[in-house]
Amino acid sequence: MEISALNHECESNYSYPIKENIIKITLKTKKDDDIKNIYLLYNSKYLFKKERYLVEIKNKISTKYNDYYYIYLKVEDVRIGYIFKLLDNNDNFYYYSENNILVNEEYDFDKCDFDYFQLPYINKIDIVKVNKKFNNRIFYQIFVDRFFDGEKEEGKGINDKINIIWGDNDKILKDTFAGGNLKGIIKKLDYLKDELGISAIYLTPIFESYSNHKYETYDYYKIATDFGDETSFKELIEEAHKRDILIILDGVFNHVAYYSPIFKDVIEKGKKSKYYSWFIIHNNDDQIDLKNVNYETFGFAKYMPKLNLSNKEVEEYVINICKYYLKNYKVDGYRMDVADEIAHTFFKKLRFELKKEDENVFLINENWHNAHLSLDDGSEFDSVMNYPFTSVLIDLLGYKRIDEVEFIYRINELLVRYKDASLHNALNLVSSHDKARFINDCKMNENLALIGYSLLFLYTGTPMVYYGDEIGLDGNNDPDCRKMFIWDKNKRNKNRFIFIKSLIDIHKTLDLNNEDYSFKMDYLNEYKLLKVFIYNKFSDKEIIINELINLSNEDINIYSLLNENNSLLLSSNYEIKEKIIKKEGLVIYK
């Protein structure tokens, strides 16, 4: 056994409560190591010296280089002490505690006071929780300018920047203004709710800005004039809530527009400006140098100067903006743009203040990488845009850089990255305004795209549809991924719509993001199939739903895998009569 590969830490993602009386304990080992059994010895930490309970840890998932053994342990005391006992295939035994790894030597419980692992006290407030208000919701991201012009339909017209005919998607440019607005979203709420099954909307920025995307704000207290006004925004919130659709705003607070009043004041007055310390200016220069850019920016965009959110005044400024829309318009949460470049201390304060206004407010972190630090203790964010999940799907189905087995390893790495509640809260996606459409990732292969969508809706977490994906919009990176929605039903991909609608119905009907459920995958080498299933982690792996995926270039007969008790829920490239999955096809069954 590779002793140096053993890893466990108290009060971490390897040791935490998921409910007041259930804890999850995980032990990391070398992949395929010489291990026959792993046991947990535990009790109240005040009784641990005298007596222990012993239970075998049987659950395991594997990544490319490691195995993770885990157990959901029901406890009666909220103060737990524990150690591990491992047996190898030669019946050698090992005790693994906080300070020691003993080999073929009995553990001295009489001297364990400073040595056992512990969950010192399960404080209810410290448990990272699934957001009940958002659990099992289906998100829909809307890039406002490209969704629908509800004002023009009424003959009014509010946007004098429009420079394209609606639907002429071949001519989309960086500076295209199509004319979508808040009134347009209001008029399509019934489509989203009744026809598609959406229950939450994430809007790209809606505050005053000169661009079509609004990611450089100059007035946070004003709705963008080409999108509408405060009245239309309030109507949108009210009408959405009537339909039980929640609204998430894009909080762009990492930076502002360089033509915003506060930055213009610094340009004009230099160090004499009361806003000078609101920005990060190099070398403490007296004046702003727009040509040589002597100030921090988003990326290298000089027109987006970075706010100094370590400054107390700026903290208060942004917190008050967020509270304003939460209190006066009843928005349901925020997706925080470029959150990984903003101080953790700010988000801790923001969450504390917003939770006083609405305990169910949902805060989403935009981080394309491992965001565990902002999720681990529940003091900053509920959720993260799960781009690492997107990346794994693209590597499997688009770039084909990995096979089915490597795909399982990569997914399992994501499953052990966060606590269970954070996995359920995560916002899973395949397309967004910041990347190519998923169909383009899949080289326009519709069958592979449908497989990706099926995994999106079965994977643990909250699925999000990027506007237009459901009708077959395509597009490479910005600006091509921001095409105008096609409202002519004769020009849509009808099969795609039916398929995604069916996935939404399955997800909601079976409550697939239930916090008691887990996601797992196997590779059935005999059949050359990837098997995905969701099971109840507290009831001996009761299967909720199965999916079989064929990624090969041949048809596969799966008759022997199905029996009379398996009711087919959804199929693609699947011949029910012959029970054959066509090449690059899938079948979902219960």
ChimeraX attribute file (.defattr): number of C-alpha atoms within 10 A of each C-alpha:
attribute: neighborCount
match mode: 1-to-1
recipient: residues
	/A:1	17
	/A:2	11
	/A:3	14
	/A:4	9
	/A:5	14
	/A:6	16
	/A:7	15
	/A:8	19
	/A:9	17
	/A:10	17
	/A:11	16
	/A:12	16
	/A:13	20
	/A:14	22
	/A:15	21
	/A:16	26
	/A:17	29
	/A:18	23
	/A:19	14
	/A:20	16
	/A:21	14
	/A:22	17
	/A:23	20
	/A:24	18
	/A:25	23
	/A:26	22
	/A:27	21
	/A:28	19
	/A:29	23
	/A:30	21
	/A:31	16
	/A:32	12
	/A:33	15
	/A:34	15
	/A:35	18
	/A:36	13
	/A:37	15
	/A:38	20
	/A:39	18
	/A:40	22
	/A:41	18
	/A:42	24
	/A:43	24
	/A:44	22
	/A:45	22
	/A:46	13
	/A:47	13
	/A:48	21
	/A:49	18
	/A:50	10
	/A:51	13
	/A:52	18
	/A:53	12
	/A:54	15
	/A:55	15
	/A:56	15
	/A:57	20
	/A:58	11
	/A:59	12
	/A:60	13
	/A:61	19
	/A:62	21
	/A:63	21
	/A:64	16
	/A:65	11
	/A:66	18
	/A:67	21
	/A:68	21
	/A:69	18
	/A:70	20
	/A:71	21
	/A:72	17
	/A:73	18
	/A:74	13
	/A:75	16
	/A:76	12
	/A:77	14
	/A:78	20
	/A:79	17
	/A:80	22
	/A:81	24
	/A:82	24
	/A:83	22
	/A:84	23
	/A:85	20
	/A:86	21
	/A:87	19
	/A:88	15
	/A:89	12
	/A:90	9
	/A:91	12
	/A:92	14
	/A:93	20
	/A:94	21
	/A:95	21
	/A:96	25
	/A:97	21
	/A:98	18
	/A:99	11
	/A:100	11
	/A:101	17
	/A:102	15
	/A:103	15
	/A:104	12
	/A:105	11
	/A:106	10
	/A:107	18
	/A:108	8
	/A:109	14
	/A:110	9
	/A:111	10
	/A:112	17
	/A:113	13
	/A:114	9
	/A:115	16
	/A:116	24
	/A:117	24
	/A:118	22
	/A:119	19
	/A:120	14
	/A:121	14
	/A:122	20
	/A:123	11
	/A:124	14
	/A:125	9
	/A:126	14
	/A:127	17
	/A:128	21
	/A:129	21
	/A:130	22
	/A:131	18
	/A:132	12
	/A:133	12
	/A:134	19
	/A:135	18
	/A:136	24
	/A:137	24
	/A:138	24
	/A:139	26
	/A:140	23
	/A:141	20
	/A:142	24
	/A:143	26
	/A:144	26
	/A:145	27
	/A:146	25
	/A:147	25
	/A:148	27
	/A:149	24
	/A:150	22
	/A:151	20
	/A:152	16
	/A:153	11
	/A:154	9
	/A:155	8
	/A:156	9
	/A:157	14
	/A:158	17
	/A:159	19
	/A:160	10
	/A:161	15
	/A:162	18
	/A:163	13
	/A:164	15
	/A:165	12
	/A:166	20
	/A:167	16
	/A:168	12
	/A:169	19
	/A:170	9
	/A:171	12
	/A:172	20
	/A:173	14
	/A:174	12
	/A:175	13
	/A:176	20
	/A:177	22
	/A:178	26
	/A:179	29
	/A:180	28
	/A:181	29
	/A:182	28
	/A:183	22
	/A:184	23
	/A:185	21
	/A:186	20
	/A:187	16
	/A:188	14
	/A:189	20
	/A:190	16
	/A:191	13
	/A:192	20
	/A:193	16
	/A:194	11
	/A:195	11
	/A:196	19
	/A:197	22
	/A:198	24
	/A:199	22
	/A:200	23
	/A:201	25
	/A:202	21
	/A:203	20
	/A:204	22
	/A:205	25
	/A:206	29
	/A:207	24
	/A:208	22
	/A:209	24
	/A:210	17
	/A:211	16
	/A:212	25
	/A:213	21
	/A:214	21
	/A:215	23
	/A:216	26
	/A:217	25
	/A:218	22
	/A:219	16
	/A:220	20
	/A:221	12
	/A:222	15
	/A:223	20
	/A:224	24
	/A:225	17
	/A:226	24
	/A:227	26
	/A:228	20
	/A:229	19
	/A:230	15
	/A:231	9
	/A:232	16
	/A:233	19
	/A:234	17
	/A:235	16
	/A:236	21
	/A:237	18
	/A:238	18
	/A:239	16
	/A:240	22
	/A:241	17
	/A:242	10
	/A:243	15
	/A:244	13
	/A:245	22
	/A:246	24
	/A:247	22
	/A:248	21
	/A:249	22
	/A:250	20
	/A:251	25
	/A:252	22
	/A:253	24
	/A:254	23
	/A:255	23
	/A:256	26
	/A:257	22
	/A:258	22
	/A:259	18
	/A:260	19
	/A:261	14
	/A:262	19
	/A:263	25
	/A:264	16
	/A:265	17
	/A:266	22
	/A:267	19
	/A:268	12
	/A:269	16
	/A:270	18
	/A:271	17
	/A:272	12
	/A:273	16
	/A:274	12
	/A:275	18
	/A:276	22
	/A:277	17
	/A:278	21
	/A:279	23
	/A:280	19
	/A:281	21
	/A:282	12
	/A:283	8
	/A:284	13
	/A:285	12
	/A:286	15
	/A:287	16
	/A:288	22
	/A:289	13
	/A:290	12
	/A:291	7
	/A:292	8
	/A:293	16
	/A:294	17
	/A:295	19
	/A:296	19
	/A:297	21
	/A:298	17
	/A:299	9
	/A:300	10
	/A:301	12
	/A:302	18
	/A:303	17
	/A:304	23
	/A:305	26
	/A:306	26
	/A:307	23
	/A:308	22
	/A:309	24
	/A:310	17
	/A:311	15
	/A:312	11
	/A:313	14
	/A:314	19
	/A:315	20
	/A:316	15
	/A:317	12
	/A:318	20
	/A:319	19
	/A:320	15
	/A:321	14
	/A:322	20
	/A:323	20
	/A:324	16
	/A:325	16
	/A:326	18
	/A:327	12
	/A:328	9
	/A:329	16
	/A:330	19
	/A:331	23
	/A:332	23
	/A:333	23
	/A:334	22
	/A:335	24
	/A:336	23
	/A:337	21
	/A:338	17
	/A:339	22
	/A:340	18
	/A:341	12
	/A:342	18
	/A:343	13
	/A:344	18
	/A:345	13
	/A:346	20
	/A:347	22
	/A:348	15
	/A:349	15
	/A:350	22
	/A:351	20
	/A:352	14
	/A:353	16
	/A:354	22
	/A:355	13
	/A:356	11
	/A:357	14
	/A:358	16
	/A:359	12
	/A:360	16
	/A:361	21
	/A:362	23
	/A:363	24
	/A:364	24
	/A:365	25
	/A:366	21
	/A:367	19
	/A:368	16
	/A:369	13
	/A:370	16
	/A:371	20
	/A:372	15
	/A:373	14
	/A:374	21
	/A:375	22
	/A:376	22
	/A:377	20
	/A:378	19
	/A:379	19
	/A:380	22
	/A:381	28
	/A:382	28
	/A:383	28
	/A:384	27
	/A:385	23
	/A:386	25
	/A:387	20
	/A:388	18
	/A:389	22
	/A:390	18
	/A:391	17
	/A:392	20
	/A:393	28
	/A:394	21
	/A:395	17
	/A:396	19
	/A:397	26
	/A:398	22
	/A:399	14
	/A:400	12
	/A:401	12
	/A:402	17
	/A:403	12
	/A:404	23
	/A:405	16
	/A:406	16
	/A:407	22
	/A:408	24
	/A:409	19
	/A:410	20
	/A:411	21
	/A:412	20
	/A:413	17
	/A:414	17
	/A:415	20
	/A:416	17
	/A:417	17
	/A:418	21
	/A:419	23
	/A:420	24
	/A:421	23
	/A:422	25
	/A:423	27
	/A:424	29
	/A:425	29
	/A:426	23
	/A:427	24
	/A:428	27
	/A:429	27
	/A:430	27
	/A:431	22
	/A:432	22
	/A:433	20
	/A:434	12
	/A:435	18
	/A:436	20
	/A:437	26
	/A:438	32
	/A:439	24
	/A:440	20
	/A:441	23
	/A:442	22
	/A:443	13
	/A:444	15
	/A:445	15
	/A:446	18
	/A:447	21
	/A:448	27
	/A:449	24
	/A:450	21
	/A:451	22
	/A:452	22
	/A:453	24
	/A:454	22
	/A:455	20
	/A:456	22
	/A:457	25
	/A:458	25
	/A:459	25
	/A:460	27
	/A:461	29
	/A:462	27
	/A:463	27
	/A:464	24
	/A:465	25
	/A:466	24
	/A:467	26
	/A:468	24
	/A:469	22
	/A:470	20
	/A:471	20
	/A:472	20
	/A:473	22
	/A:474	19
	/A:475	21
	/A:476	16
	/A:477	14
	/A:478	17
	/A:479	18
	/A:480	20
	/A:481	23
	/A:482	33
	/A:483	28
	/A:484	25
	/A:485	23
	/A:486	20
	/A:487	14
	/A:488	8
	/A:489	9
	/A:490	8
	/A:491	10
	/A:492	17
	/A:493	14
	/A:494	13
	/A:495	14
	/A:496	19
	/A:497	18
	/A:498	14
	/A:499	18
	/A:500	21
	/A:501	17
	/A:502	17
	/A:503	22
	/A:504	22
	/A:505	16
	/A:506	18
	/A:507	21
	/A:508	16
	/A:509	10
	/A:510	12
	/A:511	15
	/A:512	26
	/A:513	26
	/A:514	18
	/A:515	22
	/A:516	15
	/A:517	21
	/A:518	23
	/A:519	21
	/A:520	18
	/A:521	21
	/A:522	14
	/A:523	17
	/A:524	14
	/A:525	10
	/A:526	6
	/A:527	12
	/A:528	16
	/A:529	21
	/A:530	20
	/A:531	19
	/A:532	20
	/A:533	21
	/A:534	22
	/A:535	19
	/A:536	16
	/A:537	17
	/A:538	12
	/A:539	10
	/A:540	8
	/A:541	13
	/A:542	12
	/A:543	15
	/A:544	17
	/A:545	19
	/A:546	20
	/A:547	23
	/A:548	25
	/A:549	25
	/A:550	24
	/A:551	23
	/A:552	13
	/A:553	10
	/A:554	13
	/A:555	16
	/A:556	19
	/A:557	15
	/A:558	15
	/A:559	13
	/A:560	7
	/A:561	10
	/A:562	13
	/A:563	8
	/A:564	5
	/A:565	8
	/A:566	13
	/A:567	11
	/A:568	13
	/A:569	15
	/A:570	17
	/A:571	18
	/A:572	17
	/A:573	16
	/A:574	19
	/A:575	13
	/A:576	12
	/A:577	7
	/A:578	10
	/A:579	16
	/A:580	18
	/A:581	26
	/A:582	22
	/A:583	18
	/A:584	23
	/A:585	25
	/A:586	26
	/A:587	25
	/A:588	23
	/A:589	17
	/A:590	15
